[in-house]
C-alpha cells in the first residue's frame, strides 16, 4: 500500500512539474492561482485519473507560461490524447497551434463579422490555402447524408482559397508584427531597492519612465510579486491611496513624484449587468441625450435629457426597465434572454422613440456600430465631441461594436482595449513639473494583456501601447508573448528559474541586449525571433524547423523543443498518428477482489462484451466492483475536491492496474419497486422539461372560478388591503427571494441600506440588524417588511401598496396575526373573485416539492387506510427527513390499502398547479397520455412570440425522450404511471431509454443481466437498443446468462470453472466460436449442446389433477376480466410479453387470493390447508 501511494504521489508531482507549475508550494491556496495555473493543475489531475474516451475542453492553457515551458505543456496534452482522449483547446499560442492534429479557424472577422467556419482540417492544408466552400460558411459542423460529421479532409478538398483568414496570414508569414526601428531612451527612473517580497532576493530594479517596459521570466520567477506587490502597492501608498493588500516588502521605492497617476489595467469585465454600454462607458451618452432633448418633438412633449436614459427616468420601458429584453430562468438549461414583448427590444416608450435626430430614434442610434456612428455624428456637426473619441475605438479594431451593446457581453480582450481607449480619451500629453526639470506622466501597468488575443489583436494592442508612450506616459507590461517582448524599449528579465530558484534579475536592457545573455531563457528565444525578422520562410517571427522527436533534459534543449512543430516527419510532412494497439482495450492486471484469483484480462472497447459463467463465479465482481467502480472513481478524481464531496466515493478495488478505462455508468438489475413518487415521466426525465414548459408558457386559471388570471390595478389592490385591514392588523411584505439556496447576506445589506427594519425569513420575522447568514444549501424564502397597517391607519394603504408592489416587482404579501400569508399581484389576479397568484415556477409542478404537492396525499396520488408521516412534526426531524420516511413507508403499504386521493384524483398536484394550462390542457392531462400519444400531441403544439423561443428549447428534448421510449417498446406506457407498478423488464428498458436520450459516446455501460423478466420478443428489442448504444461509440459490458445475448456479443469472457472459492478464473474468452471450442468451459458446452426439454423426457399428466386454483374476473391494473386456473401439485408458468400483466396476475391476484383463503381456513382450525384450496 505504501509503495502504491508513493507511486501515485510521485506521478502527480511529476505531472505538475511537466506542465510548468513545479514552483507552486502544495499548501498554496487555489484562490491565489492565475487562470492558466488553475487549468494546468486541473490538467495534471486528469492525467493522474488515467481515463480514456474523455473530452477535455481547455481555454488557453498556455496563459502565464513562458515559451520555454510550452513544449512541456504540449507533451502533456499529447500524452492525454495518446491515451485515447479528445482535447478541444481554445488557443492563440503559435506553438500549440502547430502541435494540433486538427485546426478549426473561426472568423473571418470580429463580433458580427465573425461566427463563420473559415477552415477545419490539418495545419498543412490550412497553410496550403484550401478552405471550406462558400456555399456553407455558417455551418460549424458539416454532415454527410448519413448524418456523420464530415471528415477533416473535406476542407482540404475544397477548391477555394482562404483569403479572409488572419490566422493563416500570420502563421504563413504574410503578415507579421514588425520590430521597432529604434528604441526609446529615458533619463528618469523609478528605483526599487531591496525588494524581498515572497521569492524576491533583495533585488534592486530601475524602471525607466516614458518608455515601453516588459518584465519577463519563467512562470513563478517573481514578476507579479515585483510589479503588483512591490511597485504598484508602494506607489499607491506613496500617493496616499489605499490598497486592498499590504505593500510588498522592500527598502524603498523612489521616483513616485514623477508619476501623476498609477493605473492597473486588466481584462476584468467592465460591468456585470447589461446596463452599461460603450457609448455610456466613454462618457458620450450625455451629449447624445442632450441632442435628442433639443429636438422640437421632445421640447413639445416636455421631454428632458433624462427621458432618453434607459437606466432611469420616465422614458424607458417600464416592463423591462430599459434593458430591451427579459431574462427567463430555465433551471437546468441555460437562461434565455428574449426580446421585451412591450417595447420589442427598443428600450424606450413609444413617445420617446417618436423623437428623431436626423431621421434616427434613440433606439436607432444605439443600434449603430462604432464605424457607422462616426460617420453619422460627423454629418450632424458633432465630429469633435463625438466622432473623434469613437474614432479611437475604430483604430483599435472595435469598430464593429454597437453603441448600445451591453458591456457584460464583451470578451476580456475587448474590455481591455475599451479601458485603454477611455484612458486615452481622459489623458493628455505629459505636462512638465513646476521646476521644468522632468515630465509628469501616468504609469500604466498590464499583467499579460495578450491573454485571449489573436495575433492581429496583439498588433492592435501594441499600437495602443505605442500611442500611450508617444504621449509621454510609461507602460509596464508583464508578458510571455515574444511579439510584445520584441517591441519593448526596455526589458527586465527575472529568474533564472521559478520559486526558490528565481527572484533575481537575470538581465535588463533592450531586446537586442537581452538576446545576447546566455543565462536568460527569454534571451534565447529573442535571439531567434530577432534574427528571423524579414528572413525567408519566417512564420510570425518564428522559423520553421524540423522535429526529430528527441528531448534532452538540458534546459537549452528543452527551450528549443518548446518552439518545434510537433509530429513532423523527416520529409517535412506531419506524421499520421496511430494509437497503440493496447489503447483499443481495457486491460485489467492482477484482479484479486473477492474470489478473483489474480486474473489478467483484456476487454475490447467500443464493443458489446458479455461476462458469463456459473452463478458465484465472480462475474459481478469483475464488472461492477472493478470496471464500474474504478471507472467512476477515476472520473470523480478528475473533478474538483469541492464537487467530489457531493458524490459517494467508491472504494478502490484490489487490483494491480487497470488501463484504458473510460468513464462508466452502471445500469443494475433492480428487483425492488420504484419509489412511491416516481413515475414513468420522472424516470425518463420527460417531466423535468414538462414542468419548465408549463411554468414558462402556461396560463394560470383560478381554481375557484376557472377563469384565466389577468392584470389587476393598484387601486383594486389598495381596496382589498383596506378591507383586510379593517378585520385586523396586517404587515405588508414584498417578496425578495423565493425558495433559493444561499447565504443571502446581500439581501439583508440591501434592506438595511433601503431603510427597512425587518425581514420575514422562512416564516419568521427577523430584525435586519439581527440577520445572520443562512444555511447555504437549503432553500430560503425572504420577504421584506414594508410596513404595518390596521383599521386606525387605513390612510397608509395606498403608499404601502405602491412601495410593496414596486419592491416585489408586481407582487406583495399580507401577513396577519395568525402568520397567514395572502398574495396580492398586479399581474396574476382572478377577475371573478380577485384572488391573486404567485408567478409560475417549475417547483409548482413538482409533487416532490411542498410548492406543488397535493396537500392531502403529499404528492403520492393515493391515500392509505393508515397515516404516513408527510410533514414536519415535533420530533426534531426536518420536513425533508419526514418526507423521505413517508416515501420509504409507502413502499411497504399493500396495494389493497391504497385508494385514489379524492382531492387531486391521482394527479399528485395541488389545485393551483392543476389549473395551469398549455393550449387548453393541464399537466395531468398530458401525463395521462401514453408515450406514443404524448409525442403526437407535442408535435401539434404551436406557440408565438416569447413562448415560441422558450418552446424551441424544450419541445425537442421532450420529443426525443418519448421517441426513445417507443424505440425500446414502451410507447404504450402512460407517463403518469407509477414506477412501482412497472415490471422488471419495463423498468430496465426505461433506464436504458434515459441513457439513449443522453446522446453520449465513449462511455462504458455496465449492465447486470438486463434480459431478466423479458419475453423473447422484448429481448430482441432490448438487444437492438444495446446495439444502438454501441453504434454511438460506447462500450458495453453485460453480465448475462442469456444465450441470445451471447450470440449477439462481439466478445465473451467466461469465468469459472465453478462458483465461490472454486471460481474467479478466466476459463475462456473470445468470440462465440472460441467459447464453444473451450473444453473447460461449462458455458461453451451448453452453447454447443443445448439442454433438451423436457428434462424428464415427458411432462406430468394433468388428467389426474383433482384440485385447481381458479381465478375469475381479475380486473387489477391492465387485467381485463381475466379467468385462469392452475393445477395443484404441478409446475405452472405465467408467460407473455413485458407489460402484459404477468406480475399483476401473480402478485396482486393469485398470491393475495391464496393468502386470504389460507388465513380464512387457518382461522377455522383446519390443518389440511392445501387440500382445501380450490
Secondary structure, 3 states (H helix, E strand, C coil): CHHHHHHHHHHHHHHHHHCCCCCCCCCCCHHHCCHHHHHHHHHHHHHHHCEECCEEEEECCCCCCCHHHHHHHHHHHHHHHHCCCEEEEECCCHHHHHCCCCEEEEECCCHHHCCEEEEEECHHHHHHCECCCHHHCCCCCCECCCCCECCCHHHHCCCCECCCCHHHHHHCCCCCCCCCCCCCCCCCEEEEEEECCCCCCCEEEEEECCCEEEEECCCCCCHHHHHHHHHHHHHHHHCCCCCCCCCCCCCEEECHHHEEEEEEECCCCCCCCCCCEHHHHCCCHHHHHHHHHCCHHHHHHCCCHHHHCCCCCCCECCCCCCCCEEEECCCCCCCEEEECCCCCCCCECHHHHCCCECCECHHHHHCCEHHHHHHHHHHCCCHHHHHHHHHHHHHCCCCCCECCCEHHHCCHHHHHHHHHHHHHHHCCCCEECCCCCCEEEEEEEEECCCCCCCHHHHHHHHHHHHHHHHCCCEEEEECCCHHHHCCCCEEEEEECCCHHHCCEEEEEECHHHHHCCCCCHHHHHHHHHHHCCCCCCEECCEECCCCCCCCCCCHHHHHHHHCCCCCECCCCCECCCCCCHHHHEEEEEEECCCCCCCEEEEEECCCEEEEEECCCCCHHHHHHHHHHHHHHHHHHHCCCHHHHCCCCCCCCCCEEEEECEECEEEECCCCCCCCCCCEHHHHCCHHHHHHHHHHHHCEEECCCCCCECECCCHHHHHHHHHHHHHHCCEEEEEEEEEEECCCCHHHHHHHHHCCCCEEEECCEEEEHHHCCCCCCCCCEEEEEEEEEECHHHHHHHHHHHHHHHHHCCCEEEEECCCCCEEEEECCCECCCCCCECCCCCHHHHCCCCCCCECCCCCCCCEEECCCCCCCCCCCCCCHHHHHHHHHHHHCCCCHHHEEECCCCCCCCECHHHHCEEECCEEHHHHHCCEHHHHHHHHHCCCCCHHHHHHHHHHHHHHHHHHHHHHHCCCCCCECCCEHHHCCHHHHHHHHHHHHHHHCCCCCEEEEECCCCCCCHHHHHHHHHHHHHHHHCCCEEEEECCCHHHHHHCCEEEEEECCCHHHCCEEEEEECHHHHHHCCCCHHHHHHHCCCCCCCCCCCCCCCCCCCEEEEEEECCCCCCCEEEEEECCCCCCCCCCCCCCHHHHHHHHHHHHHHHHHHHHHHCCCCCCHHHCC
